Amino acid sequence: MPPRFTARSFTSFAARPRWASNLLLHPRFELSNVADRAAGIGRSLVSVIDYVNGQFDRSITWRDVEWLATLWDGPLIVKGIQSVTDAGRAVAAGATALMISNHGGRQLDGTLAPIDLIAAIRAAVGPTIELIVDGGVRRGSHVLKALALGANACSLGRPYLYGLAAGGRRGVEHVLGLLKAEIERDLILLGCAKARDIDATYLARLPWLPETDAIR
């Protein structure tokens, strides 16, 4: 980052005169939403991994979450919860919702899958804190398993990006349509009228696969 200017990109600019004219009037090209967060982003080129590594700040503590909670009177979601301990700390700091996420497993390849943490975190934080599962959701049945374990919702990353890359807005709509159809079909197959009726009674632990949940 920032993107390199090549013959291909300039051809793309020519096909979009309004965007190109704005570029000519404002020649400095930068990613405004991150330019002030990483040294070197601007006119120089920075690799994605260098940018990611530049985001880590060891000075941040739970006190920063408490401070943020005092400034914001709306829902406060803390993303990246991967343990019961951190879930409790986040709630104590003022979080009203938790996003159970290992950020796609791209930093630590040995972390637990988010779905394996739902039940324990739900038991620890109680019924009022919203739990959002982020990571590994690829099918409608995955959503239903997460709900059965105690989640309120699921978040999508790669699936919608695949659709966006393949077909733009229509691609995203297609991906979401597939997921919606799968959820509706699986609910019918389970004999369950609504997604909110899903609970742990719809799950069974397979004795020969002790670490796997399966919809019965």
N, C-alpha and C positions, 0 to 999 in steps of 0.2 A: 504494500500500500504506500502511496496512492497508485491507482492503475497506470500502467504504461500507455503512452500514446504511440500507436502503430498505424500502419497504412490501413489495416482493417478497421481500427476504431475511428479513424478519420472518415472512412467511407460510411460508417454508421452515422457519424455526425451529419454528413451531407444529406442523408436521408431524413434527417430530423432538423430542419432549418431553425425552428424556434429554439430548440435546445442549443444548437450550434451558435446562434447569434448571442445567446446569453453567455456562452463560453468566451466568445470574442470580446464581449464587453467586460467580463470578469475573468481574466485569464488564469488567475490562480485557482487550481483545481485541488480541493481537499475534501476529506470526509469530515464534515462539520461536527457530527455527533461524537467523534472520537479524537478530533485534532488536539484538544486540550488535555487529553488523558495519557498520551504516550509521546515521549520525547522523540523527535526525529520525523514524526509524521508531518508532512507539509510538502516541501519541494523535493525532499530526498525520498528514496525508496526504502521501505522497511518490509521485511518478510513477515508473513502472518504469525509465525511462531515467535519472532522478536516482539511483535505487537502484543501477543497474548502474555508473554513473560513480563512485559512492561506494565501489565495491569495489576499484578500482585502487590498488595500493600500489607505488610506485616504489622503495621501500626493500628489497623482496624480491630476493634474489640466489640463486645456486646454492648458496651456503653454507647457506641456510635448508633446502634439500633435503638437504644433507649432515647437518645437525643433526637433521632429522626421521628420516633413515635410522638414526642412532645410537640413537634412542628406540624404533624399531619393528623387530621381528625377523621380520615377515612380508613378503609381497609388497608392493612399493612401486611404484605406477603414477603416472607423470607424464603429465598430460593437456595437450594443446595444442601438441604437437611439430609444427613446420611446416618444419623444415630438418634437413639432415644434421648441421650443426654443433650444433644444440640437442639432437639425439638423442645425440650423443657426450657432450655435457656432462651430460645427464640420467643416462646410464649411469655416467659417472665419479663422479657425486654419490651413486650408490647405487640408482638405479632398476632394478627387475627386469623392468618392463614399460613400454611407451610407448603412449600413446593418440595416434595421429596425428589431429589435429583442428584445424579452423579455427573451431570453436564455431558451426557452422551458417552461417559467412560473415556473421554479423550485425554484426561490428565493422569488418572491412576487406573491402570487396567485391571487392578485386583479388587476394586471396590464392589460392594454388594449391589445387586440389581435393585432399583427402587421398589419394585413390587414385593421383594422379600422383606421390606422394612415397614410396610403399611400397617399390618396388624399390631405390631409392637408399639409403633408410634401412636396409633389410634388409642390403644389401651392406656398409654402414658398421658396423653393430652386431653382425653375425654371427648364427648360427642359434639361440643360446640365449635371447636377449632376446625376450620376447613382444611382438608388435605387434598393437594393436587399432585398427581403422579406424573413425573416428567421423565421420559426415557423408556425405550423398548416397546412402545405402543405401536403395533403394526396392523392389528386386526380388531374387529368388533368384539371378539371373544376376550381379547386382552383388556378392553375397557370394562367388560362385565366382571372379569376376575378382580380387577382393581376395586370396583365398586363393592363386590362381595367381601373383600378384605377390609373395607372401611374407608375407602377414598370417596371424596365428593365429586371429583372430576379428573380428567386426564389432559395432558398437554402434548401437542404434536410438534416435532421438529423436522426430522428428515422426510417423513411422508409428504408433507405439503411442499417442501422444497423440491422433492423429486417431481411432483406434479407441476410446480412452477417452472422448473427447468425444461420439462418436456413439452408443456403446452400453455404456459402463461396462466392467465386467470382461469381459462377453461380447464387447464390441467389441475389447478388447485380445487376447483369446484368438483371435478371428476373424482379426485381422491377423497374429498369429504363426502361425496355422494356414495362412494363404495363403502366407506366406514359406517355411514348412517344405515345403509341397507343391511350390512352385516350385523350391526347391533339389533336392528328390528327383527331380522330373520332368527338370530340366536335367541332372542327373547321369546319368540314364538315356539322355537324348538324346546326351550326350557319350560314352557307353559307359564311364563311370567308376563303379566299384563303390561307392566311399566318398569323402566330401569330403576326407579327409586325403590321398587319392591325387592331388588336383589340384595341378599345378605349372605352370611357365612354358611347358611344351610344349603346353598347351591354349590358348595365346594366340598370335595372329598380328597383326602390325602391318600395317594397311592402307596401301599406298603412297600412295594419293590422300588419305588422312586421317592425316597423320603423327603427330597428337597423340591418336589414338583407339585404344584396345585393343578388340579384338573376340574373342569366343570362336570358335575355328575349328570 
